[in-house]
Amino acid sequence: MACSGGPPPKDHSVAQVDLVRYMGRWYEIASYEPSFQRGCVCSTADYGLMPDGTVAITNACRKGSPSGELDSAIGTAKVVRGSKGSRLKVSFQWPFEGDYWIVGLDPEYQWALVGHPQKKYLWVLARRPVMDQALFDSLKAKAAELGYDVTRLKKTEQTCWK
């Protein structure tokens, strides 16, 4: 019997991710601005590999302005079996999990495109708080090729870090 939700999503994540290299701080350059991030500026994500292979996550931002209240969320992620590190299941409140697919990744791990199997979310992340416009435009084009609606991308203010 077929599931009413339609066919499973096509895997558009990258072939493999070296999680050790992926760990550390990432700055949000742009996103679809999900409801749980509404009003955030100066957004960062910090990842740390735990001894059991899970990933500790701390997402942080300032609410409303660079001098606004610091808001943070602590979570964990586990690698999806068979994904070679490119797909994670993220949880900020047990038992709820979300999909975190790395759909684009710089060979030097300086930028990443993070999406969702049904393309509900999209983030452009970088190791520095500012990204060259030409690179940003090329990442938008890559995301569009993968089927993401790049008109929904909103640049994230990162003036806290200048």
PyMOL commands that place a pseudoatom at each C-alpha (Angstrom):
pseudoatom trace, name=CA, resn=MET, resi=1, chain=A, elem=C, hetatm=0, pos=[0.000, 0.000, 0.000]
pseudoatom trace, name=CA, resn=ALA, resi=2, chain=A, elem=C, hetatm=0, pos=[1.376, 3.419, -0.945]
pseudoatom trace, name=CA, resn=CYS, resi=3, chain=A, elem=C, hetatm=0, pos=[1.883, 6.090, 1.678]
pseudoatom trace, name=CA, resn=SER, resi=4, chain=A, elem=C, hetatm=0, pos=[-0.358, 9.123, 1.187]
pseudoatom trace, name=CA, resn=GLY, resi=5, chain=A, elem=C, hetatm=0, pos=[2.596, 11.445, 1.747]
pseudoatom trace, name=CA, resn=GLY, resi=6, chain=A, elem=C, hetatm=0, pos=[3.985, 10.706, -1.725]
pseudoatom trace, name=CA, resn=PRO, resi=7, chain=A, elem=C, hetatm=0, pos=[7.333, 9.226, -2.656]
pseudoatom trace, name=CA, resn=PRO, resi=8, chain=A, elem=C, hetatm=0, pos=[10.305, 9.621, -0.334]
pseudoatom trace, name=CA, resn=PRO, resi=9, chain=A, elem=C, hetatm=0, pos=[12.408, 12.721, -1.023]
pseudoatom trace, name=CA, resn=LYS, resi=10, chain=A, elem=C, hetatm=0, pos=[15.260, 12.396, -3.487]
pseudoatom trace, name=CA, resn=ASP, resi=11, chain=A, elem=C, hetatm=0, pos=[18.585, 12.523, -1.672]
pseudoatom trace, name=CA, resn=HIS, resi=12, chain=A, elem=C, hetatm=0, pos=[20.146, 15.807, -2.685]
pseudoatom trace, name=CA, resn=SER, resi=13, chain=A, elem=C, hetatm=0, pos=[22.695, 15.901, 0.131]
pseudoatom trace, name=CA, resn=VAL, resi=14, chain=A, elem=C, hetatm=0, pos=[26.419, 15.891, -0.618]
pseudoatom trace, name=CA, resn=ALA, resi=15, chain=A, elem=C, hetatm=0, pos=[28.185, 12.537, -0.994]
pseudoatom trace, name=CA, resn=GLN, resi=16, chain=A, elem=C, hetatm=0, pos=[30.070, 12.727, 2.296]
pseudoatom trace, name=CA, resn=VAL, resi=17, chain=A, elem=C, hetatm=0, pos=[31.084, 15.091, 5.109]
pseudoatom trace, name=CA, resn=ASP, resi=18, chain=A, elem=C, hetatm=0, pos=[34.164, 14.877, 7.313]
pseudoatom trace, name=CA, resn=LEU, resi=19, chain=A, elem=C, hetatm=0, pos=[32.418, 15.687, 10.581]
pseudoatom trace, name=CA, resn=VAL, resi=20, chain=A, elem=C, hetatm=0, pos=[35.672, 16.570, 12.340]
pseudoatom trace, name=CA, resn=ARG, resi=21, chain=A, elem=C, hetatm=0, pos=[36.291, 19.308, 9.750]
pseudoatom trace, name=CA, resn=TYR, resi=22, chain=A, elem=C, hetatm=0, pos=[32.661, 20.443, 9.907]
pseudoatom trace, name=CA, resn=MET, resi=23, chain=A, elem=C, hetatm=0, pos=[32.793, 21.087, 13.658]
pseudoatom trace, name=CA, resn=GLY, resi=24, chain=A, elem=C, hetatm=0, pos=[33.298, 24.581, 15.061]
pseudoatom trace, name=CA, resn=ARG, resi=25, chain=A, elem=C, hetatm=0, pos=[31.574, 27.904, 14.525]
pseudoatom trace, name=CA, resn=TRP, resi=26, chain=A, elem=C, hetatm=0, pos=[29.461, 28.761, 11.509]
pseudoatom trace, name=CA, resn=TYR, resi=27, chain=A, elem=C, hetatm=0, pos=[27.876, 32.160, 10.828]
pseudoatom trace, name=CA, resn=GLU, resi=28, chain=A, elem=C, hetatm=0, pos=[24.462, 32.341, 9.228]
pseudoatom trace, name=CA, resn=ILE, resi=29, chain=A, elem=C, hetatm=0, pos=[24.742, 34.378, 6.029]
pseudoatom trace, name=CA, resn=ALA, resi=30, chain=A, elem=C, hetatm=0, pos=[21.128, 33.860, 4.933]
pseudoatom trace, name=CA, resn=SER, resi=31, chain=A, elem=C, hetatm=0, pos=[18.162, 31.602, 5.625]
pseudoatom trace, name=CA, resn=TYR, resi=32, chain=A, elem=C, hetatm=0, pos=[14.483, 31.061, 4.948]
pseudoatom trace, name=CA, resn=GLU, resi=33, chain=A, elem=C, hetatm=0, pos=[14.094, 32.589, 8.437]
pseudoatom trace, name=CA, resn=PRO, resi=34, chain=A, elem=C, hetatm=0, pos=[12.128, 29.828, 10.118]
pseudoatom trace, name=CA, resn=SER, resi=35, chain=A, elem=C, hetatm=0, pos=[9.648, 30.852, 12.809]
pseudoatom trace, name=CA, resn=PHE, resi=36, chain=A, elem=C, hetatm=0, pos=[12.001, 29.740, 15.587]
pseudoatom trace, name=CA, resn=GLN, resi=37, chain=A, elem=C, hetatm=0, pos=[14.593, 32.284, 14.319]
pseudoatom trace, name=CA, resn=ARG, resi=38, chain=A, elem=C, hetatm=0, pos=[12.249, 35.203, 13.641]
pseudoatom trace, name=CA, resn=GLY, resi=39, chain=A, elem=C, hetatm=0, pos=[13.837, 38.500, 14.656]
pseudoatom trace, name=CA, resn=CYS, resi=40, chain=A, elem=C, hetatm=0, pos=[17.333, 37.025, 14.994]
pseudoatom trace, name=CA, resn=VAL, resi=41, chain=A, elem=C, hetatm=0, pos=[20.476, 38.877, 13.957]
pseudoatom trace, name=CA, resn=CYS, resi=42, chain=A, elem=C, hetatm=0, pos=[24.123, 37.885, 14.395]
pseudoatom trace, name=CA, resn=SER, resi=43, chain=A, elem=C, hetatm=0, pos=[23.146, 34.201, 14.231]
pseudoatom trace, name=CA, resn=THR, resi=44, chain=A, elem=C, hetatm=0, pos=[25.751, 31.495, 14.800]
pseudoatom trace, name=CA, resn=ALA, resi=45, chain=A, elem=C, hetatm=0, pos=[25.831, 27.733, 15.098]
pseudoatom trace, name=CA, resn=ASP, resi=46, chain=A, elem=C, hetatm=0, pos=[28.541, 25.946, 17.072]
pseudoatom trace, name=CA, resn=TYR, resi=47, chain=A, elem=C, hetatm=0, pos=[29.051, 22.221, 16.551]
pseudoatom trace, name=CA, resn=GLY, resi=48, chain=A, elem=C, hetatm=0, pos=[31.133, 19.843, 18.633]
pseudoatom trace, name=CA, resn=LEU, resi=49, chain=A, elem=C, hetatm=0, pos=[31.705, 16.131, 18.051]
pseudoatom trace, name=CA, resn=MET, resi=50, chain=A, elem=C, hetatm=0, pos=[31.009, 14.047, 21.146]
pseudoatom trace, name=CA, resn=PRO, resi=51, chain=A, elem=C, hetatm=0, pos=[32.834, 10.783, 22.037]
pseudoatom trace, name=CA, resn=ASP, resi=52, chain=A, elem=C, hetatm=0, pos=[29.726, 8.733, 21.161]
pseudoatom trace, name=CA, resn=GLY, resi=53, chain=A, elem=C, hetatm=0, pos=[29.626, 10.208, 17.621]
pseudoatom trace, name=CA, resn=THR, resi=54, chain=A, elem=C, hetatm=0, pos=[26.719, 12.562, 18.246]
pseudoatom trace, name=CA, resn=VAL, resi=55, chain=A, elem=C, hetatm=0, pos=[27.057, 16.283, 17.621]
pseudoatom trace, name=CA, resn=ALA, resi=56, chain=A, elem=C, hetatm=0, pos=[26.473, 18.899, 20.331]
pseudoatom trace, name=CA, resn=ILE, resi=57, chain=A, elem=C, hetatm=0, pos=[24.843, 22.047, 18.922]
pseudoatom trace, name=CA, resn=THR, resi=58, chain=A, elem=C, hetatm=0, pos=[24.543, 25.565, 20.270]
pseudoatom trace, name=CA, resn=ASN, resi=59, chain=A, elem=C, hetatm=0, pos=[22.592, 27.985, 18.103]
pseudoatom trace, name=CA, resn=ALA, resi=60, chain=A, elem=C, hetatm=0, pos=[22.722, 31.604, 19.205]
pseudoatom trace, name=CA, resn=CYS, resi=61, chain=A, elem=C, hetatm=0, pos=[21.513, 34.992, 18.010]
pseudoatom trace, name=CA, resn=ARG, resi=62, chain=A, elem=C, hetatm=0, pos=[20.683, 38.459, 19.200]
pseudoatom trace, name=CA, resn=LYS, resi=63, chain=A, elem=C, hetatm=0, pos=[16.994, 39.344, 19.221]
pseudoatom trace, name=CA, resn=GLY, resi=64, chain=A, elem=C, hetatm=0, pos=[16.051, 42.382, 17.154]
pseudoatom trace, name=CA, resn=SER, resi=65, chain=A, elem=C, hetatm=0, pos=[19.402, 44.168, 17.002]
pseudoatom trace, name=CA, resn=PRO, resi=66, chain=A, elem=C, hetatm=0, pos=[23.128, 43.569, 17.507]
pseudoatom trace, name=CA, resn=SER, resi=67, chain=A, elem=C, hetatm=0, pos=[22.744, 44.793, 21.090]
pseudoatom trace, name=CA, resn=GLY, resi=68, chain=A, elem=C, hetatm=0, pos=[19.558, 42.799, 21.689]
pseudoatom trace, name=CA, resn=GLU, resi=69, chain=A, elem=C, hetatm=0, pos=[19.072, 40.003, 24.163]
pseudoatom trace, name=CA, resn=LEU, resi=70, chain=A, elem=C, hetatm=0, pos=[21.147, 36.881, 23.522]
pseudoatom trace, name=CA, resn=ASP, resi=71, chain=A, elem=C, hetatm=0, pos=[18.949, 33.910, 22.655]
pseudoatom trace, name=CA, resn=SER, resi=72, chain=A, elem=C, hetatm=0, pos=[20.379, 30.401, 22.419]
pseudoatom trace, name=CA, resn=ALA, resi=73, chain=A, elem=C, hetatm=0, pos=[19.217, 26.850, 21.911]
pseudoatom trace, name=CA, resn=ILE, resi=74, chain=A, elem=C, hetatm=0, pos=[21.128, 23.719, 22.872]
pseudoatom trace, name=CA, resn=GLY, resi=75, chain=A, elem=C, hetatm=0, pos=[20.601, 20.525, 20.928]
pseudoatom trace, name=CA, resn=THR, resi=76, chain=A, elem=C, hetatm=0, pos=[22.131, 17.335, 19.652]
pseudoatom trace, name=CA, resn=ALA, resi=77, chain=A, elem=C, hetatm=0, pos=[22.328, 15.617, 16.299]
pseudoatom trace, name=CA, resn=LYS, resi=78, chain=A, elem=C, hetatm=0, pos=[23.006, 12.118, 15.140]
pseudoatom trace, name=CA, resn=VAL, resi=79, chain=A, elem=C, hetatm=0, pos=[24.220, 11.032, 11.731]
pseudoatom trace, name=CA, resn=VAL, resi=80, chain=A, elem=C, hetatm=0, pos=[21.658, 9.267, 9.572]
pseudoatom trace, name=CA, resn=ARG, resi=81, chain=A, elem=C, hetatm=0, pos=[22.877, 5.732, 8.867]
pseudoatom trace, name=CA, resn=GLY, resi=82, chain=A, elem=C, hetatm=0, pos=[24.386, 5.399, 5.385]
pseudoatom trace, name=CA, resn=SER, resi=83, chain=A, elem=C, hetatm=0, pos=[24.649, 9.155, 4.761]
pseudoatom trace, name=CA, resn=LYS, resi=84, chain=A, elem=C, hetatm=0, pos=[28.412, 9.406, 5.377]
pseudoatom trace, name=CA, resn=GLY, resi=85, chain=A, elem=C, hetatm=0, pos=[27.811, 12.452, 7.566]
pseudoatom trace, name=CA, resn=SER, resi=86, chain=A, elem=C, hetatm=0, pos=[25.800, 14.476, 5.043]
pseudoatom trace, name=CA, resn=ARG, resi=87, chain=A, elem=C, hetatm=0, pos=[22.418, 14.003, 6.743]
pseudoatom trace, name=CA, resn=LEU, resi=88, chain=A, elem=C, hetatm=0, pos=[21.704, 14.533, 10.418]
pseudoatom trace, name=CA, resn=LYS, resi=89, chain=A, elem=C, hetatm=0, pos=[18.695, 14.204, 12.687]
pseudoatom trace, name=CA, resn=VAL, resi=90, chain=A, elem=C, hetatm=0, pos=[18.685, 17.242, 14.976]
pseudoatom trace, name=CA, resn=SER, resi=91, chain=A, elem=C, hetatm=0, pos=[16.826, 17.539, 18.247]
pseudoatom trace, name=CA, resn=PHE, resi=92, chain=A, elem=C, hetatm=0, pos=[16.436, 20.616, 20.430]
pseudoatom trace, name=CA, resn=GLN, resi=93, chain=A, elem=C, hetatm=0, pos=[13.562, 19.160, 22.434]
pseudoatom trace, name=CA, resn=TRP, resi=94, chain=A, elem=C, hetatm=0, pos=[13.220, 15.422, 22.880]
pseudoatom trace, name=CA, resn=PRO, resi=95, chain=A, elem=C, hetatm=0, pos=[11.488, 13.505, 21.341]
pseudoatom trace, name=CA, resn=PHE, resi=96, chain=A, elem=C, hetatm=0, pos=[11.158, 15.861, 18.360]
pseudoatom trace, name=CA, resn=GLU, resi=97, chain=A, elem=C, hetatm=0, pos=[13.718, 15.604, 15.561]
pseudoatom trace, name=CA, resn=GLY, resi=98, chain=A, elem=C, hetatm=0, pos=[14.327, 17.584, 12.399]
pseudoatom trace, name=CA, resn=ASP, resi=99, chain=A, elem=C, hetatm=0, pos=[16.202, 16.847, 9.216]
pseudoatom trace, name=CA, resn=TYR, resi=100, chain=A, elem=C, hetatm=0, pos=[19.492, 18.676, 8.584]
pseudoatom trace, name=CA, resn=TRP, resi=101, chain=A, elem=C, hetatm=0, pos=[20.888, 17.896, 5.153]
pseudoatom trace, name=CA, resn=ILE, resi=102, chain=A, elem=C, hetatm=0, pos=[24.203, 19.336, 3.991]
pseudoatom trace, name=CA, resn=VAL, resi=103, chain=A, elem=C, hetatm=0, pos=[23.382, 19.956, 0.328]
pseudoatom trace, name=CA, resn=GLY, resi=104, chain=A, elem=C, hetatm=0, pos=[26.449, 22.003, -0.611]
pseudoatom trace, name=CA, resn=LEU, resi=105, chain=A, elem=C, hetatm=0, pos=[29.899, 22.129, 0.961]
pseudoatom trace, name=CA, resn=ASP, resi=106, chain=A, elem=C, hetatm=0, pos=[33.114, 23.926, 0.144]
pseudoatom trace, name=CA, resn=PRO, resi=107, chain=A, elem=C, hetatm=0, pos=[36.057, 21.505, -0.251]
pseudoatom trace, name=CA, resn=GLU, resi=108, chain=A, elem=C, hetatm=0, pos=[37.892, 23.636, 2.335]
pseudoatom trace, name=CA, resn=TYR, resi=109, chain=A, elem=C, hetatm=0, pos=[34.854, 23.707, 4.684]
pseudoatom trace, name=CA, resn=GLN, resi=110, chain=A, elem=C, hetatm=0, pos=[34.553, 27.511, 4.473]
pseudoatom trace, name=CA, resn=TRP, resi=111, chain=A, elem=C, hetatm=0, pos=[30.868, 27.562, 3.454]
pseudoatom trace, name=CA, resn=ALA, resi=112, chain=A, elem=C, hetatm=0, pos=[27.928, 25.187, 3.559]
pseudoatom trace, name=CA, resn=LEU, resi=113, chain=A, elem=C, hetatm=0, pos=[24.394, 24.996, 2.217]
pseudoatom trace, name=CA, resn=VAL, resi=114, chain=A, elem=C, hetatm=0, pos=[22.081, 23.269, 4.670]
pseudoatom trace, name=CA, resn=GLY, resi=115, chain=A, elem=C, hetatm=0, pos=[18.649, 22.175, 3.582]
pseudoatom trace, name=CA, resn=HIS, resi=116, chain=A, elem=C, hetatm=0, pos=[15.772, 19.844, 4.226]
pseudoatom trace, name=CA, resn=PRO, resi=117, chain=A, elem=C, hetatm=0, pos=[14.478, 16.809, 2.274]
pseudoatom trace, name=CA, resn=GLN, resi=118, chain=A, elem=C, hetatm=0, pos=[11.190, 18.580, 1.461]
pseudoatom trace, name=CA, resn=LYS, resi=119, chain=A, elem=C, hetatm=0, pos=[13.022, 21.912, 1.016]
pseudoatom trace, name=CA, resn=LYS, resi=120, chain=A, elem=C, hetatm=0, pos=[11.189, 23.509, 3.971]
pseudoatom trace, name=CA, resn=TYR, resi=121, chain=A, elem=C, hetatm=0, pos=[14.397, 25.114, 5.250]
pseudoatom trace, name=CA, resn=LEU, resi=122, chain=A, elem=C, hetatm=0, pos=[17.576, 26.509, 3.745]
pseudoatom trace, name=CA, resn=TRP, resi=123, chain=A, elem=C, hetatm=0, pos=[20.601, 28.091, 5.390]
pseudoatom trace, name=CA, resn=VAL, resi=124, chain=A, elem=C, hetatm=0, pos=[23.755, 29.568, 3.883]
pseudoatom trace, name=CA, resn=LEU, resi=125, chain=A, elem=C, hetatm=0, pos=[26.548, 29.207, 6.441]
pseudoatom trace, name=CA, resn=ALA, resi=126, chain=A, elem=C, hetatm=0, pos=[30.155, 30.397, 6.430]
pseudoatom trace, name=CA, resn=ARG, resi=127, chain=A, elem=C, hetatm=0, pos=[33.167, 30.358, 8.692]
pseudoatom trace, name=CA, resn=ARG, resi=128, chain=A, elem=C, hetatm=0, pos=[33.296, 34.160, 8.595]
pseudoatom trace, name=CA, resn=PRO, resi=129, chain=A, elem=C, hetatm=0, pos=[30.378, 36.527, 9.247]
pseudoatom trace, name=CA, resn=VAL, resi=130, chain=A, elem=C, hetatm=0, pos=[30.666, 38.199, 5.835]
pseudoatom trace, name=CA, resn=MET, resi=131, chain=A, elem=C, hetatm=0, pos=[30.505, 36.509, 2.437]
pseudoatom trace, name=CA, resn=ASP, resi=132, chain=A, elem=C, hetatm=0, pos=[31.595, 37.863, -0.927]
pseudoatom trace, name=CA, resn=GLN, resi=133, chain=A, elem=C, hetatm=0, pos=[28.501, 38.740, -3.011]
pseudoatom trace, name=CA, resn=ALA, resi=134, chain=A, elem=C, hetatm=0, pos=[29.713, 36.728, -6.023]
pseudoatom trace, name=CA, resn=LEU, resi=135, chain=A, elem=C, hetatm=0, pos=[30.085, 33.616, -3.857]
pseudoatom trace, name=CA, resn=PHE, resi=136, chain=A, elem=C, hetatm=0, pos=[26.676, 34.211, -2.280]
pseudoatom trace, name=CA, resn=ASP, resi=137, chain=A, elem=C, hetatm=0, pos=[25.113, 34.536, -5.747]
pseudoatom trace, name=CA, resn=SER, resi=138, chain=A, elem=C, hetatm=0, pos=[26.756, 31.287, -6.886]
pseudoatom trace, name=CA, resn=LEU, resi=139, chain=A, elem=C, hetatm=0, pos=[25.435, 29.473, -3.785]
pseudoatom trace, name=CA, resn=LYS, resi=140, chain=A, elem=C, hetatm=0, pos=[21.956, 30.821, -4.462]
pseudoatom trace, name=CA, resn=ALA, resi=141, chain=A, elem=C, hetatm=0, pos=[22.223, 29.483, -8.014]
pseudoatom trace, name=CA, resn=LYS, resi=142, chain=A, elem=C, hetatm=0, pos=[23.329, 26.082, -6.677]
pseudoatom trace, name=CA, resn=ALA, resi=143, chain=A, elem=C, hetatm=0, pos=[20.393, 26.013, -4.268]
pseudoatom trace, name=CA, resn=ALA, resi=144, chain=A, elem=C, hetatm=0, pos=[18.011, 26.919, -7.094]
pseudoatom trace, name=CA, resn=GLU, resi=145, chain=A, elem=C, hetatm=0, pos=[19.415, 24.036, -9.182]
pseudoatom trace, name=CA, resn=LEU, resi=146, chain=A, elem=C, hetatm=0, pos=[18.589, 21.724, -6.262]
pseudoatom trace, name=CA, resn=GLY, resi=147, chain=A, elem=C, hetatm=0, pos=[14.998, 22.971, -6.300]
pseudoatom trace, name=CA, resn=TYR, resi=148, chain=A, elem=C, hetatm=0, pos=[15.055, 25.462, -3.431]
pseudoatom trace, name=CA, resn=ASP, resi=149, chain=A, elem=C, hetatm=0, pos=[13.017, 28.662, -3.742]
pseudoatom trace, name=CA, resn=VAL, resi=150, chain=A, elem=C, hetatm=0, pos=[15.845, 31.181, -3.364]
pseudoatom trace, name=CA, resn=THR, resi=151, chain=A, elem=C, hetatm=0, pos=[13.411, 34.112, -3.392]
pseudoatom trace, name=CA, resn=ARG, resi=152, chain=A, elem=C, hetatm=0, pos=[12.655, 33.082, 0.208]
pseudoatom trace, name=CA, resn=LEU, resi=153, chain=A, elem=C, hetatm=0, pos=[16.295, 33.575, 1.287]
pseudoatom trace, name=CA, resn=LYS, resi=154, chain=A, elem=C, hetatm=0, pos=[16.754, 36.490, 3.653]
pseudoatom trace, name=CA, resn=LYS, resi=155, chain=A, elem=C, hetatm=0, pos=[20.243, 37.775, 4.430]
pseudoatom trace, name=CA, resn=THR, resi=156, chain=A, elem=C, hetatm=0, pos=[21.133, 37.698, 8.127]
pseudoatom trace, name=CA, resn=GLU, resi=157, chain=A, elem=C, hetatm=0, pos=[22.503, 40.861, 9.690]
pseudoatom trace, name=CA, resn=GLN, resi=158, chain=A, elem=C, hetatm=0, pos=[25.971, 40.090, 11.056]
pseudoatom trace, name=CA, resn=THR, resi=159, chain=A, elem=C, hetatm=0, pos=[27.143, 43.540, 12.179]
pseudoatom trace, name=CA, resn=CYS, resi=160, chain=A, elem=C, hetatm=0, pos=[27.958, 42.199, 15.663]
pseudoatom trace, name=CA, resn=TRP, resi=161, chain=A, elem=C, hetatm=0, pos=[31.172, 40.751, 14.311]
pseudoatom trace, name=CA, resn=LYS, resi=162, chain=A, elem=C, hetatm=0, pos=[32.686, 43.699, 12.410]
for i in range(1, 162): cmd.bond("trace and resi %d" % i, "trace and resi %d" % (i + 1))
show_as sticks, trace
zoom trace
